[in-house]
Amino acid sequence: MDKEITPENWPDRYWNYLAKLEVAAIDSNYVGLKPWDELAEKCMNLAIKAPFLKGENTGSKSLKLAAAFLKRTMSDFRGVWLLLNWGYPYQAACVAASLYENALVVNCISGRDDFAAKILTNQNGDVPWKPQQLSKMAAQRDLFGEIKDKPPIDSNFEQAWKLCYQNYKLLCKMKHPTLQQINDETSHAMNAKGQFVVIPLPDTRESAIGLKQMIMIICISKLFSAAKCFAQSSACTDDDKYHEEFYNFATEVYSDLKEAISTSSIRDIPIKSYWV
C-alpha cells in the first residue's frame, strides 16, 4: 500500500508524518535549547547524587519518602526536556507543573518525619498541603534552613514565597484553557491564507525560544532546590568527602544557572501570570 502523504490522503496519513516532523523539530529546537543541554544534564546528575550521600539522617522515614518524590521530580524533568525538544512547550508546561509540586514536597518533608507521617497516614495518600502553603514552607526552608510552625514576618520571605507561588501559577496558566495560550498555540499552525489548521504540529518558531527557556529555568531551579534540600537533610559531616564534592558541584550548577538566566530570551513570553 502506498504510504506517501498527498493532499488527498494526508488526514489518514498524518499520524506517521507527524513523527517525521517531530524528528526534524528536534534538530531545529536544539539550536535554541543547546545552551541548556549541559546545564540540564548537570542538574539531573546533581539530583541523582543526592540520595547516595550517607549522613546521620540517611534512611529516615522522611528521606525515604522524599526520595520517591525526588524520583518523580527527575522523571518529570526528563519529560519536560523531551517535550520541549520535540516542539511541544505547552505540553511541557503541564509536566513542569507536576515537577513543581513534587519538588516542593521534597523541599518540605526532607528531614521532617512529622510531615512525612502526615502524608503516610492520609487516607487517600494525598499531600495535605495546597501549592500556596507548600510555597510558604519551601521559602522558609530555602531562606532559613527550617520550617517553623508560624511563618516569619519578613519582607524577603514574603517576596520569596510569592515568587515561588507565582511561577507555579504561570505553569498552571499554560496548562489550563486560556485565550493567551490558545492564541499562541494556534499561531504557529497557519496556512498560506492565514487560517490555522486544526492539527498537532511541533513548534519550531524562534519566537517560542523564550517560552521554552522560561520553562527550563523554572524546572532546573526546582530540581536543584529539591536536590539541595534532600542532601542537607542527610546531615553529613562537614569533612565527608562525598558531601564536599556534592556541594562543590551544586555551587557550579547554581553559578551556571545564573549565567544561563542572564543570557536567556525570557522577556517576551506570550503567557503572563499576575499576583492576585
Disulfide bonds with the S-S distance in Angstrom:
none
